[in-house]
Amino acid sequence: MEQLMIFTETNIYILSKLVALIRRDAGTRHRLNSHETILGLLYDAARSSNERIQGYYFRFLENLSPEQLVGFRATGLLIPDQYMRKPGLLPTPMNRQYAYMTR
């Protein structure tokens, strides 16, 4: 069975905006009904030269958890390094509660 993708309400809203913007800009229709179609939408958003699409894409990245960022980068999604340097994101095999740096 395919891994369930869980997003915040903010990111679900951003994904729906990206669907509309990419459809208007490139004519490509995306649905948010499977892992593959969401990844396809994100690949198109990452490669878009439209500033508005890029703005929503970067807002989407800002709201992801460190594990989601690592997972998306592993699938080949273009994620700028500045988003991979979120506080607490450390390359470690330990559980999440131990992967955050203390302040």
Helices and strands as residue ranges (DSSP letters): H 9-26, H 35-47, H 51-62, H 66-74, H 81-84, G 96-98
